[in-house]
Amino acid sequence: DSTQFAEDELTAAVEEANAANIPIMAHAYTARAINRALQCGVSSIEHGNLMDESSVTLFRSTGAFYVPTLSTYKALVEEGTQQGLPADCYDKIFAVLDAGIRALEMAHKGGVKICFGTDLLGDMHRHQLMEFGIR
């Protein structure tokens, strides 16, 4: 349930980005990290697999965007081991993908603004459009 950055660190990053008229995004998985980032003023959350209803409420009240990256996990399920993903990480992908699908459903039902993104790297770039099929 890590948050990684303190509130004052996030707030400083948001203030500097706002001063330069640059939207700021955060890569966050847990509801605690998502909620902290939203409360500090980030413009979008990438991943968000473990959000909860309080996250949905914060997304709506702040107007922030949600960028699920489900195709990344789907591609890792299909090709992760061939791409060098260690077995212990591969086993976790299924739970992360399932949680991400539940988060997407929750966000959609809750009226959160949802964008496109994938986070796919290297040889897996060819799977970008898979994101739309998953949704």
C-alpha positions, 0 to 999 in steps of 0.5 A: 500500500505504498504511496512513494511520494510525500504530499509536500513532494507531490504538491511541489511537483504539481505547483511547478508543472502548473507554473509551466502550464504542463499537465502532470500525471502520476503512475499509481496502483493503490487507492492510497497512492491514487487518492494522495496524487489526486488530492495533491492536484495531478491531472491524470492517473496512469494504471490505477488498478487498485482504486476504490470507490473513494478514488472514483469520487476524487476523480470526479471531484477533481476532474482528473483523467484515468488512463488504464493500461490493461493491454500491458498486462494482457500482453505480458500474460501472452508473451511475458516469459518470452520477453524475459519476465521472471516467473514470480512476476508472471504469476502476479500479472493475472491478479493485476489484470483482473484488478485493472478490469474491475477498476475500469468498470468502477471508473466507467460506472462512476463517471470518471473521464477515461483516456487511452494509454498502454505503457507497452515497450519494445517488441510489445508496441504492436499490441497497443490497439488491444487496449480497446478490445479489452475495454 
